[in-house]
Amino acid sequence: MKRFARAAVMATAAWVISVPAYGQQGVAPAVPEKKDEKRVLEVGRWYPTLEGGLNLTQSSYSDNWKGGEKGSVSWTAFLNGSAERQVSPGLNWLNTMKLLYGQTRQQELGTDGERHWGSSEKSADQVDLEAMFRLTKGWAVDPYLSLRWESFFQDVTDPFGRELWFNPMTFKESAGIARKFVDHEDHQFLARLGLTVRQNHRRFFVAPAGDETTSQSSWDSGAELVLDYMRAFNADLTYTSRLSVYQPFNWSKSDVFDALGADSLAAAGLDTDIADYTTTADIDWQNTVSAKITSVIAVQLYVELLYDRYDNSIVPVVDNNGSLENAEIVDAAVRKKGQFKETLGIGITYRFK
């Protein structure tokens, strides 16, 4: 009896193991996908990516529309790209680019009761270029060196409506250690920590009228942590994120605030401890979710959280009497609270191959 029971159990186990997938005979088990395999870059070959798009939103109302709404036209164009190359088995070179610009135009109700279109106003603007060299020796961490340039296409902060192109400009040079925790085709996570030197260059108009400009420059140094994350859930849904935390150790123009003293700063309507703001940590967290509806139409959600207590590109200017000349501009450079930006658009998106 025991022999019969043992044979029955073994026969049952053998039958269970030999049943094809989904319980259908003649169907071979599914072969697991190789998405989780680590990327292998061919030495000397470029791996470029380039994606561009245009999002557009439009609405308009007739002159006799009584709902109170205003028509608007909003457009945003973007171009994101990268070019990666394994220069040698021990050296990786990665270039990234992020360009963004958009405008909004809104209907206005005139004194005659008729609607007319106002002037266009900037609604989105970003220029971000970076090159990073990373030693890939198979160590626990990879030494790296990066060069980064950040700016805006159009500076519209002038109170008299004048514009400056590519202003202000920020240059960053960083060196430290990095580690790629995840390196797959559809899933990547790179963390790096290094020492950074940052130069700020900003132009201003000299007088309320005219095009003559002057420039100011400053620099600071500190430590920076950057976390880059990408996840492609499928061919149509992608999430990318970058978290940057920069802690300045010093600022080249902090002595100007120190020389003014508490009384002069208070008289100018500024906080007496404003010099400490220039060495407060800057936090920038950018998140993008892109979902394709068709091969060329996609929905894109962009969310950015930014904390920058003082804009270090703004340099205080002291006149011959020891008074602060640009107190209003300095006060506008103070941002005690975090900033939030969110854009949601649907439009044409194309990935160049």
VOBA-1610 file (N, C-alpha, C; in pm, whole numbers, padded with zeros to 5 digits, always signed):
BEGIN
Met+00084-00120+00000Met+00000+00000+00000Met+00087+00125+00000Lys+00195+00122+00088Lys+00282+00238+00093Lys+00353+00258-00040Arg+00394+00146-00105Arg+00461+00159-00235Arg+00367+00222-00337Phe+00240+00182-00331Phe+00142+00237-00426Phe+00122+00387-00402Ala+00113+00426-00274Ala+00094+00568-00243Ala+00214+00650-00288Arg+00336+00595-00263Arg+00456+00668-00304Arg+00462+00682-00456Ala+00426+00579-00527Ala+00427+00587-00674Ala+00324+00686-00723Ala+00206+00693-00656Ala+00103+00788-00697Ala+00149+00931-00677Val+00215+00957-00564Val+00266+01092-00538Val+00369+01132-00642Met+00464+01042-00671Met+00567+01073-00770Met+00507+01095-00907Ala+00406+01017-00943Ala+00340+01035-01073Ala+00269+01169-01080Thr+00203+01207-00967Thr+00132+01336-00963Thr+00231+01451-00976Ala+00345+01442-00903Ala+00446+01547-00911Ala+00500+01559-01053Ala+00527+01448-01115Ala+00578+01450-01253Ala+00477+01512-01347Trp+00348+01486-01326Trp+00244+01543-01414Trp+00234+01694-01395Val+00245+01739-01269Val+00236+01884-01242Val+00353+01956-01307Ile+00475+01899-01295Ile+00593+01965-01350Ile+00585+01971-01502Ser+00524+01872-01564Ser+00524+01868-01711Ser+00407+01941-01773Val+00314+01999-01692Val+00201+02072-01749Val+00251+02201-01810Pro+00221+02232-01936Pro+00268+02354-01999Pro+00208+02477-01932Ala+00264+02596-01965Ala+00215+02720-01908Ala+00069+02740-01940Tyr-00004+02803-01845Tyr-00146+02834-01855Tyr-00230+02709-01866Gly-00171+02590-01839Gly-00249+02467-01840Gly-00289+02421-01978Gln-00226+02475-02081Gln-00260+02437-02218Gln-00148+02351-02274Gln-00182+02231-02315Gln-00080+02142-02369Gln-00029+02194-02503Gly+00098+02173-02524Gly+00159+02214-02651Gly+00206+02356-02651Val+00189+02434-02540Val+00234+02573-02532Val+00359+02578-02447Ala+00469+02628-02500Ala+00596+02631-02427Ala+00592+02743-02323Pro+00663+02726-02213Pro+00668+02832-02112Pro+00723+02960-02171Ala+00670+03074-02121Ala+00714+03204-02171Ala+00860+03227-02136Val+00934+03279-02232Val+01075+03308-02209Val+01087+03443-02140Pro+01152+03451-02025Pro+01162+03579-01955Pro+01234+03683-02040Glu+01182+03810-02030Glu+01243+03918-02106Glu+01378+03955-02044Lys+01463+04017-02124Lys+01597+04051-02080Lys+01611+04199-02049Lys+01500+04263-02006Lys+01506+04405-01977Lys+01594+04436-01857Asp+01605+04343-01765Asp+01679+04368-01643Asp+01828+04341-01657Glu+01872+04305-01776Glu+02014+04284-01796Glu+02087+04419-01798Lys+02206+04422-01742Lys+02284+04545-01738Lys+02327+04586-01878Arg+02325+04716-01901Arg+02366+04767-02031Arg+02515+04741-02054Val+02549+04712-02177Val+02688+04696-02217Val+02711+04791-02333Leu+02792+04896-02309Leu+02819+04995-02411Leu+02943+04957-02490Glu+02930+04962-02621Glu+03043+04931-02708Glu+03143+05045-02706Val+03268+05015-02686Val+03373+05117-02678Val+03385+05190-02811Gly+03388+05323-02803Gly+03406+05404-02922Gly+03279+05438-02996Arg+03165+05391-02950Arg+03038+05416-03019Arg+02953+05518-02943Trp+02889+05607-03019Trp+02799+05706-02959Trp+02659+05645-02943Tyr+02595+05678-02831Tyr+02457+05637-02806Tyr+02373+05763-02786Pro+02322+05821-02896Pro+02249+05947-02885Pro+02098+05925-02867Thr+02033+06018-02799Thr+01887+06024-02790Thr+01846+06170-02807Leu+01735+06192-02873Leu+01685+06328-02895Leu+01534+06323-02907Glu+01468+06403-02825Glu+01322+06407-02825Glu+01276+06552-02820Gly+01185+06588-02907Gly+01132+06724-02912Gly+00981+06722-02919Gly+00919+06833-02880Gly+00774+06837-02883Gly+00721+06978-02872Leu+00593+06992-02897Leu+00523+07119-02890Leu+00386+07096-02829Asn+00360+07163-02716Asn+00231+07156-02650Asn+00157+07287-02673Leu+00028+07279-02704Leu-00051+07397-02738Leu-00187+07391-02672Thr-00227+07502-02610Thr-00360+07516-02550Thr-00420+07647-02599Gln-00548+07643-02643Gln-00610+07762-02699Gln-00756+07771-02660Ser-00802+07893-02630Ser-00945+07919-02607Ser-00973+08065-02641Ser-01094+08094-02688Ser-01131+08233-02722Ser-01280+08251-02701Tyr-01321+08376-02681Tyr-01462+08409-02653Tyr-01500+08532-02734Ser-01624+08539-02773Ser-01674+08653-02848Ser-01690+08774-02756Asp-01707+08893-02817Asp-01718+09017-02739Asp-01841+09019-02649Asn-01947+08948-02690Asn-02070+08951-02611Asn-02079+08834-02513Trp-01968+08763-02491Trp-01969+08651-02396Trp-01978+08707-02254Lys-02076+08663-02179Lys-02104+08719-02047Lys-02054+08632-01932Gly-01980+08529-01961Gly-01934+08440-01854Gly-01818+08496-01774Gly-01750+08597-01827Gly-01637+08655-01756Gly-01504+08591-01788Glu-01502+08482-01864Glu-01377+08417-01897Glu-01297+08499-01999Lys-01169+08469-02006Lys-01081+08531-02103Lys-01016+08423-02188Gly-01010+08449-02317Gly-00944+08354-02405Gly-00793+08359-02388Ser-00727+08252-02425Ser-00582+08247-02411Ser-00523+08150-02513Val-00399+08174-02546Val-00320+08084-02629Val-00189+08059-02557Ser-00159+07934-02534Ser-00037+07898-02461Ser+00035+07788-02538Trp+00164+07808-02557Trp+00243+07706-02624Trp+00377+07686-02552Thr+00425+07565-02557Thr+00553+07530-02495Thr+00626+07433-02587Ala+00750+07465-02619Ala+00834+07379-02700Ala+00950+07328-02615Phe+00986+07202-02634Phe+01096+07145-02558Phe+01181+07055-02646Leu+01306+07043-02605Leu+01400+06957-02675Leu+01494+06897-02570Asn+01485+06766-02553Asn+01569+06694-02457Asn+01657+06594-02532Gly+01781+06587-02493Gly+01871+06496-02563Gly+01987+06453-02477Ser+02054+06349-02522Ser+02174+06300-02455Ser+02262+06232-02558Ala+02390+06228-02527Ala+02486+06158-02613Ala+02589+06094-02521Glu+02591+05962-02519Glu+02679+05889-02430Glu+02780+05808-02511Arg+02903+05804-02460Arg+03007+05729-02530Arg+03102+05666-02428Gln+03128+05538-02448Gln+03229+05469-02369Gln+03361+05489-02440Val+03434+05593-02399Val+03557+05631-02469Val+03658+05518-02465Ser+03669+05455-02350Ser+03756+05340-02331Ser+03691+05251-02226Pro+03744+05131-02204Pro+03682+05047-02101Pro+03674+05113-01964Gly+03761+05210-01938Gly+03762+05273-01806Gly+03714+05416-01803Leu+03656+05468-01913Leu+03613+05608-01917Leu+03481+05621-01991Asn+03380+05680-01924Asn+03249+05705-01982Asn+03227+05855-01995Trp+03171+05897-02109Trp+03145+06039-02136Trp+02997+06055-02167Leu+02929+06134-02084Leu+02785+06155-02098Leu+02754+06303-02111Asn+02683+06339-02220Asn+02637+06477-02243Asn+02485+06479-02237Thr+02429+06575-02165Thr+02284+06589-02156Thr+02243+06731-02190Met+02122+06745-02245Met+02070+06874-02286Met+01921+06880-02252Lys+01880+06994-02196Lys+01739+07017-02168Lys+01706+07161-02204Leu+01624+07179-02307Leu+01583+07311-02354Leu+01432+07321-02346Leu+01383+07434-02295Leu+01239+07453-02276Leu+01206+07600-02290Tyr+01101+07629-02368Tyr+01056+07768-02381Tyr+00908+07771-02418Gly+00835+07863-02358Gly+00693+07875-02388Gly+00642+08014-02361Gln+00530+08048-02424Gln+00467+08179-02407Gln+00316+08163-02392Thr+00256+08263-02329Thr+00111+08268-02312Thr+00060+08405-02356Arg-00050+08405-02427Arg-00113+08529-02471Arg-00261+08524-02432Gln-00310+08631-02370Gln-00444+08629-02313Gln-00529+08744-02367Gln-00660+08717-02379Gln-00753+08822-02418Gln-00774+08919-02303Glu-00787+09047-02337Glu-00812+09150-02238Glu-00938+09228-02276Leu-01010+09274-02174Leu-01133+09350-02196Leu-01101+09498-02192Gly-01120+09566-02306Gly-01088+09707-02314Gly-01194+09796-02252Thr-01164+09925-02244Thr-01260+10020-02186Thr-01386+10034-02270Asp-01378+09996-02398Asp-01494+10002-02486Asp-01580+09876-02477Gly-01540+09783-02390Gly-01617+09661-02372Gly-01584+09552-02471Glu-01491+09576-02560Glu-01452+09476-02659Glu-01326+09403-02614Arg-01315+09280-02659Arg-01200+09198-02624Arg-01091+09211-02731His-00970+09219-02684His-00856+09220-02775His-00743+09139-02713Trp-00651+09095-02798Trp-00543+09010-02752Trp-00429+09095-02698Gly-00383+09063-02578Gly-00270+09131-02518Gly-00138+09079-02573Ser-00031+09130-02518Ser+00101+09088-02564Ser+00137+08952-02506Ser+00230+08885-02569Ser+00274+08753-02524Ser+00365+08766-02401Glu+00350+08674-02309Glu+00433+08670-02189Glu+00498+08533-02175Lys+00619+08533-02125Lys+00692+08408-02109Lys+00628+08324-02000Ser+00611+08195-02027Ser+00552+08104-01930Ser+00643+07988-01893Ala+00746+07961-01974Ala+00840+07853-01945Ala+00973+07887-02010Asp+01083+07857-01940Asp+01214+07893-01993Asp+01321+07814-01918Gln+01405+07741-01991Gln+01514+07666-01929Gln+01619+07629-02032Val+01744+07650-01996Val+01859+07606-02074Val+01952+07533-01979Asp+01977+07405-02004Asp+02056+07324-01913Asp+02142+07227-01995Leu+02272+07250-01996Leu+02367+07165-02070Leu+02472+07113-01972Glu+02507+06985-01983Glu+02605+06927-01892Glu+02686+06820-01963Ala+02815+06815-01931Ala+02904+06710-01976Ala+02969+06647-01854Met+02967+06513-01846Met+03024+06443-01732Met+03116+06331-01779Phe+03235+06327-01720Phe+03331+06221-01746Phe+03340+06135-01618Arg+03326+06004-01636Arg+03322+05913-01520Arg+03416+05794-01545Leu+03504+05769-01449Leu+03592+05654-01458Leu+03516+05528-01423Thr+03516+05431-01513Thr+03442+05307-01493Thr+03540+05192-01482Lys+03605+05185-01367Lys+03707+05084-01343Lys+03653+04961-01270Gly+03524+04961-01240Gly+03467+04851-01165Gly+03485+04863-01016Trp+03523+04983-00969Trp+03538+05005-00826Trp+03402+05021-00760Ala+03401+05032-00628Ala+03276+05052-00555Ala+03211+05184-00594Val+03291+05287-00621Val+03241+05416-00667Val+03327+05460-00786Asp+03271+05547-00869Asp+03340+05596-00988Asp+03376+05743-00969Pro+03503+05780-00974Pro+03539+05922-00974Pro+03482+05991-01099Tyr+03437+06115-01083Tyr+03377+06185-01197Tyr+03419+06332-01197Leu+03404+06391-01315Leu+03424+06534-01336Leu+03314+06583-01427Ser+03244+06692-01388Ser+03133+06741-01468Ser+03143+06892-01489Leu+03094+06935-01605Leu+03085+07077-01641Leu+02940+07106-01680Arg+02883+07212-01622Arg+02741+07240-01645Arg+02718+07388-01668Trp+02625+07417-01761Trp+02588+07556-01791Trp+02436+07567-01784Glu+02389+07664-01706Glu+02246+07688-01691Glu+02215+07834-01721Ser+02103+07858-01788Ser+02064+07994-01820Ser+01916+07996-01858Phe+01871+08113-01906Phe+01737+08130-01961Phe+01751+08187-02102Phe+01661+08149-02190Phe+01661+08209-02323Phe+01635+08359-02316Gln+01544+08397-02228Gln+01496+08535-02227Gln+01478+08582-02083Asp+01547+08690-02046Asp+01532+08751-01914Asp+01434+08868-01925Val+01320+08855-01858Val+01216+08958-01866Val+01192+09021-01729Thr+01292+09023-01643Thr+01276+09079-01509Thr+01290+09231-01505Asp+01330+09293-01614Asp+01345+09438-01616Asp+01208+09504-01597Pro+01195+09597-01500Pro+01064+09658-01474Pro+01013+09746-01587Phe+01100+09782-01681Phe+01060+09868-01792Phe+01034+09789-01920Gly+01028+09657-01909Gly+00988+09574-02021Gly+01096+09539-02121Arg+01220+09571-02092Arg+01328+09535-02183Arg+01372+09391-02160Glu+01432+09332-02261Glu+01466+09191-02256Glu+01616+09170-02279Leu+01669+09068-02212Leu+01807+09027-02232Leu+01808+08877-02261Trp+01887+08838-02360Trp+01891+08697-02398Trp+02005+08627-02323Phe+01979+08502-02285Phe+02075+08419-02212Phe+02130+08493-02091Asn+02039+08529-02002Asn+02074+08602-01882Asn+01981+08561-01768Pro+02035+08531-01649Pro+02176+08520-01612Pro+02234+08387-01659Met+02366+08372-01641Met+02434+08248-01676Met+02506+08193-01554Thr+02495+08062-01535Thr+02560+07995-01423Thr+02647+07881-01477Phe+02772+07879-01434Phe+02865+07774-01472Phe+02902+07693-01347Lys+02902+07562-01362Lys+02936+07474-01250Lys+03045+07376-01293Glu+03145+07360-01207Glu+03246+07256-01225Glu+03245+07170-01099Ser+03225+07040-01116Ser+03215+06949-01002Ser+03309+06831-01020Ala+03358+06782-00909Ala+03444+06663-00908Ala+03414+06585-00780Gly+03402+06454-00794Gly+03370+06374-00676Gly+03358+06227-00712Ile+03264+06161-00645Ile+03244+06018-00665Ile+03100+05994-00709Ala+03079+05891-00789Ala+02947+05856-00839Ala+02930+05705-00833Arg+02805+05665-00832Arg+02775+05521-00839Arg+02645+05501-00915Lys+02648+05408-01007Lys+02529+05374-01084Lys+02468+05250-01019Phe+02363+05272-00941Phe+02299+05163-00870Phe+02217+05075-00964Val+02155+05135-01067Val+02076+05061-01165Val+02119+05109-01303Asp+02146+05016-01393Asp+02193+05051-01527Asp+02134+04955-01629His+02004+04970-01658His+01936+04891-01758His+01882+04983-01867Glu+01835+04925-01974Glu+01781+05005-02082Glu+01659+05085-02039Asp+01574+05025-01955Asp+01449+05089-01917Asp+01446+05134-01772His+01561+05127-01703His+01562+05161-01561His+01704+05200-01522Gln+01724+05328-01482Gln+01857+05375-01448Gln+01851+05464-01324Phe+01955+05453-01243Phe+01964+05535-01122Phe+02111+05564-01096Leu+02148+05693-01105Leu+02286+05737-01085Leu+02289+05840-00972Ala+02377+05817-00875Ala+02395+05911-00764Ala+02539+05959-00765Arg+02557+06089-00737Arg+02692+06143-00731Arg+02703+06250-00623Leu+02817+06258-00564Leu+02846+06353-00457Leu+02983+06412-00482Gly+02990+06545-00485Gly+03119+06606-00516Gly+03131+06748-00466Leu+03249+06802-00483Leu+03277+06941-00452Leu+03253+07024-00578Thr+03191+07139-00560Thr+03147+07219-00675Thr+03193+07364-00660Val+03234+07422-00771Val+03261+07566-00781Val+03162+07622-00881Arg+03094+07730-00843Arg+02988+07786-00926Arg+03016+07934-00953Gln+03008+07972-01081Gln+03023+08112-01120Gln+02891+08165-01173Asn+02853+08284-01126Asn+02730+08350-01171Asn+02765+08477-01246His+02699+08498-01359His+02721+08618-01439His+02584+08673-01480Arg+02557+08800-01446Arg+02427+08860-01476Arg+02447+09001-01532Arg+02367+09034-01632Arg+02368+09167-01692Arg+02245+09246-01648Phe+02263+09379-01636Phe+02156+09470-01599Phe+02159+09589-01694Phe+02043+09653-01711Phe+02038+09779-01784Phe+02085+09892-01693Val+02163+09984-01750Val+02223+10090-01671Val+02119+10194-01629Ala+02032+10233-01721Ala+01938+10342-01695Ala+01795+10295-01727Pro+01694+10369-01679Pro+01555+10332-01709Pro+01523+10332-01858Ala+01601+10405-01936Ala+01581+10408-02081Ala+01713+10378-02151Gly+01704+10315-02266Gly+01824+10283-02341Gly+01859+10136-02330Asp+01959+10095-02410Asp+01999+09955-02416Asp+02135+09928-02354Glu+02197+10029-02294Glu+02329+10009-02234Glu+02317+09919-02111Thr+02407+09824-02101Thr+02403+09729-01991Thr+02536+09727-01916Thr+02529+09680-01794Thr+02646+09651-01713Thr+02634+09510-01661Ser+02743+09454-01613Ser+02739+09315-01569Ser+02797+09301-01429Gln+02754+09196-01361Gln+02805+09162-01228Gln+02839+09014-01226Ser+02944+08980-01156Ser+02987+08841-01146Ser+03015+08806-01001Ser+02993+08682-00967Ser+03023+08633-00834Ser+03049+08483-00843Trp+03105+08427-00737Trp+03129+08283-00736Trp+03111+08230-00595Asp+03086+08102-00587Asp+03078+08035-00458Asp+03126+07892-00476Ser+03149+07824-00366Ser+03193+07685-00369Ser+03121+07608-00260Gly+03106+07479-00283Gly+03035+07398-00185Gly+03033+07252-00226Ala+02939+07179-00167Ala+02922+07036-00195Ala+02786+07015-00262Glu+02782+06920-00354Glu+02659+06896-00430Glu+02627+06748-00437Leu+02500+06716-00416Leu+02448+06581-00431Leu+02346+06583-00545Val+02365+06493-00642Val+02274+06485-00757Val+02227+06341-00771Leu+02094+06323-00779Leu+02034+06192-00800Leu+01956+06195-00931Asp+01997+06114-01027Asp+01929+06104-01157Asp+01860+05968-01166Tyr+01730+05973-01198Tyr+01651+05850-01201Tyr+01566+05848-01328Met+01557+05731-01391Met+01472+05713-01510Met+01408+05575-01503Arg+01278+05572-01536Arg+01208+05443-01541Arg+01109+05446-01656Ala+01128+05355-01751Ala+01034+05336-01860Ala+00948+05215-01826Phe+00826+05240-01784Phe+00738+05131-01744Phe+00697+05046-01863Asn+00683+05111-01977Asn+00660+05042-02103Asn+00700+05138-02215Ala+00668+05102-02337Ala+00710+05185-02450Ala+00640+05320-02454Asp+00531+05336-02378Asp+00450+05458-02386Asp+00452+05542-02259Leu+00508+05492-02149Leu+00503+05563-02022Leu+00643+05569-01961Thr+00693+05693-01940Thr+00828+05714-01889Thr+00826+05817-01778Tyr+00909+05793-01676Tyr+00923+05887-01564Tyr+01071+05917-01546Thr+01106+06046-01541Thr+01243+06088-01515Thr+01243+06188-01400Ser+01351+06185-01324Ser+01361+06271-01206Ser+01507+06309-01183Arg+01526+06434-01139Arg+01658+06479-01097Arg+01644+06561-00968Leu+01713+06518-00864Leu+01717+06589-00737Leu+01858+06643-00717Ser+01869+06776-00704Ser+01999+06840-00682Ser+01995+06915-00550Val+02093+06888-00467Val+02108+06960-00339Val+02248+07018-00337Tyr+02255+07151-00332Tyr+02385+07221-00334Tyr+02399+07302-00206Gln+02504+07275-00132Gln+02532+07346-00007Gln+02655+07435-00025Pro+02634+07568-00042Pro+02750+07657-00055Pro+02824+07671+00078Phe+02955+07675+00069Phe+03037+07699+00188Phe+03068+07847+00205Asn+03077+07919+00094Asn+03108+08061+00098Asn+03050+08129-00024Trp+03053+08262-00025Trp+03009+08342-00139Trp+03103+08460-00152Ser+03147+08489-00272Ser+03252+08589-00292Ser+03209+08730-00255Lys+03079+08758-00248Lys+03031+08894-00222Lys+02967+08909-00083Ser+02983+08810+00002Ser+02921+08819+00135Ser+02980+08930+00219Asp+03106+08971+00190Asp+03168+09078+00267Asp+03098+09211+00248Val+03025+09227+00135Val+02950+09351+00112Val+02837+09363+00214Phe+02766+09255+00238Phe+02661+09256+00340Phe+02720+09279+00478Asp+02834+09217+00504Asp+02898+09234+00635Asp+02940+09379+00657Ala+02988+09445+00552Ala+03033+09584+00565Ala+02917+09681+00586Leu+02800+09647+00535Leu+02685+09736+00551Leu+02641+09745+00697Gly+02644+09633+00766Gly+02603+09634+00906Gly+02453+09619+00922Ala+02410+09586+01043Ala+02269+09560+01071Ala+02183+09685+01052Asp+02233+09800+01094Asp+02153+09923+01085Asp+02125+09961+00940Ser+02227+09954+00855Ser+02209+09989+00714Ser+02115+09892+00644Leu+02127+09762+00678Leu+02039+09663+00617Leu+01895+09685+00659Ala+01873+09714+00786Ala+01737+09739+00835Ala+01680+09865+00772Ala+01762+09968+00755Ala+01715+10092+00692Ala+01675+10070+00548Ala+01739+09973+00483Ala+01706+09941+00344Ala+01590+09844+00333Gly+01532+09803+00448Gly+01419+09712+00446Gly+01458+09566+00428Leu+01585+09532+00460Leu+01634+09396+00443Leu+01655+09329+00579Asp+01652+09197+00579Asp+01680+09124+00702Asp+01826+09143+00740Thr+01851+09158+00869Thr+01988+09182+00915Thr+02077+09059+00899Asp+02018+08941+00887Asp+02096+08819+00869Asp+02094+08770+00724Ile+02077+08863+00630Ile+02066+08825+00490Ile+02195+08760+00439Ala+02309+08792+00499Ala+02434+08730+00456Ala+02432+08580+00474Asp+02358+08532+00576Asp+02350+08388+00598Asp+02268+08318+00490Tyr+02178+08392+00425Tyr+02095+08331+00321Tyr+02179+08285+00202Thr+02292+08352+00178Thr+02373+08320+00060Thr+02443+08185+00072Thr+02451+08130+00193Thr+02514+07999+00212Thr+02413+07896+00261Thr+02285+07920+00235Thr+02181+07822+00265Thr+02170+07724+00149Ala+02143+07598+00180Ala+02138+07493+00078Ala+02031+07522-00026Asp+02065+07500-00153Asp+01971+07512-00265Asp+01922+07371-00301Ile+01791+07357-00316Ile+01730+07229-00350Ile+01647+07244-00476Asp+01668+07157-00571Asp+01593+07160-00697Asp+01554+07017-00733Trp+01423+06991-00738Trp+01373+06857-00768Trp+01283+06866-00890Gln+01328+06811-01002Gln+01254+06816-01128Gln+01200+06677-01161Asn+01070+06671-01197Asn+01005+06544-01228Asn+00925+06558-01357Thr+00939+06459-01445Thr+00866+06459-01571Thr+00804+06323-01595Val+00674+06324-01624Val+00602+06202-01662Val+00551+06222-01804Ser+00588+06131-01893Ser+00548+06140-02033Ser+00471+06014-02071Ala+00350+06033-02123Ala+00265+05920-02163Ala+00221+05941-02307Lys+00255+05846-02393Lys+00218+05855-02534Lys+00076+05805-02556Ile+00000+05882-02633Ile-00134+05841-02675Ile-00127+05771-02810Thr-00052+05831-02900Thr-00022+05770-03029Thr+00129+05778-03049Ser+00175+05747-03167Ser+00319+05749-03192Ser+00376+05890-03187Val+00293+05994-03208Val+00343+06132-03208Val+00270+06223-03111Ile+00162+06180-03052Ile+00085+06261-02957Ile+00107+06208-02816Ala+00144+06299-02724Ala+00175+06256-02589Ala+00127+06359-02488Val+00103+06312-02367Val+00071+06398-02253Val+00196+06405-02166Gln+00233+06527-02128Gln+00353+06544-02046Gln+00320+06626-01923Leu+00359+06575-01807Leu+00342+06643-01679Leu+00480+06676-01624Tyr+00502+06804-01593Tyr+00629+06849-01538Tyr+00603+06916-01404Val+00672+06869-01301Val+00658+06924-01166Val+00797+06955-01113Glu+00816+07077-01063Glu+00944+07118-01008Glu+00924+07182-00872Leu+01004+07138-00776Leu+01008+07196-00643Leu+01145+07260-00626Leu+01146+07389-00592Leu+01271+07465-00586Leu+01278+07544-00457Tyr+01393+07534-00391Tyr+01419+07616-00272Tyr+01554+07682-00289Asp+01554+07814-00302Asp+01675+07894-00320Asp+01656+08021-00240Arg+01706+08022-00118Arg+01674+08132-00026Arg+01729+08265-00075Tyr+01842+08263-00142Tyr+01896+08386-00200Tyr+01958+08355-00335Asp+01924+08437-00433Asp+01979+08422-00568Asp+02119+08482-00569Asn+02221+08396-00570Asn+02359+08444-00560Asn+02409+08515-00684Ser+02327+08522-00789Ser+02367+08600-00905Ser+02337+08749-00886Ile+02266+08784-00779Ile+02237+08924-00747Ile+02343+08974-00650Val+02422+09072-00693Val+02530+09127-00613Val+02487+09261-00555Pro+02499+09282-00423Pro+02466+09412-00365Pro+02566+09519-00409Val+02516+09637-00440Val+02600+09749-00486Val+02592+09862-00384Val+02707+09908-00339Val+02716+10014-00239Val+02771+10140-00304Asp+02705+10255-00277Asp+02753+10381-00335Asp+02865+10440-00249Asn+02908+10561-00285Asn+03020+10625-00215Asn+02987+10662-00072Asn+02858+10675-00041Asn+02816+10709+00095Asn+02797+10586+00183Gly+02823+10468+00128Gly+02807+10346+00206Gly+02664+10294+00212Ser+02578+10345+00124Ser+02438+10301+00120Ser+02417+10201+00006Leu+02319+10117+00025Leu+02290+10015-00075Leu+02211+10076-00191Glu+02267+10066-00312Glu+02202+10126-00428Glu+02086+10043-00481Asn+02101+09912-00483Asn+02002+09824-00545Asn+01925+09744-00440Ala+01878+09812-00336Ala+01808+09744-00227Ala+01684+09671-00277Glu+01612+09730-00371Glu+01490+09667-00423Glu+01521+09537-00496Ile+01628+09536-00575Ile+01667+09416-00648Ile+01715+09309-00552Val+01792+09349-00451Val+01841+09253-00352Val+01726+09191-00275Asp+01628+09273-00240Asp+01511+09222-00167Asp+01434+09120-00251Ala+01425+09145-00383Ala+01355+09050-00471Ala+01431+08919-00487Ala+01562+08919-00456Ala+01642+08798-00467Ala+01624+08705-00347Val+01556+08752-00242Val+01532+08671-00123Val+01403+08593-00141Arg+01410+08462-00125Arg+01291+08376-00136Arg+01291+08282-00016Lys+01218+08322+00088Lys+01221+08247+00213Lys+01143+08117+00205Lys+01051+08108+00110Lys+00969+07988+00096Lys+01008+07913-00031Gly+00974+07786-00032Gly+00998+07706-00151Gly+00908+07748-00265Gln+00951+07718-00386Gln+00875+07751-00506Gln+00825+07622-00572Phe+00708+07632-00635Phe+00646+07516-00697Phe+00605+07553-00838Lys+00634+07462-00931Lys+00596+07482-01070Lys+00539+07354-01125Glu+00425+07365-01196Glu+00361+07248-01256Glu+00304+07286-01391Thr+00336+07206-01491Thr+00279+07225-01624Thr+00230+07091-01675Leu+00113+07095-01736Leu+00052+06976-01794Leu+00007+07010-01935Gly+00055+06937-02030Gly+00022+06968-02167Gly+00009+06845-02253Ile-00062+06859-02361Ile-00076+06755-02460Ile-00037+06814-02595Gly+00041+06741-02669Gly+00085+06794-02796Gly+00162+06691-02875Ile+00237+06743-02971Ile+00313+06658-03062Ile+00451+06632-03001Thr+00487+06508-02990Thr+00618+06467-02939Thr+00678+06367-03036Tyr+00805+06387-03067Tyr+00872+06297-03161Tyr+01011+06264-03111Arg+01045+06138-03114Arg+01178+06093-03075Arg+01259+06066-03201Phe+01366+06144-03217Phe+01453+06129-03334Phe+01543+06007-03316Lys+01554+05926-03418Lys+01634+05804-03411Lys+01748+05809-03509
//
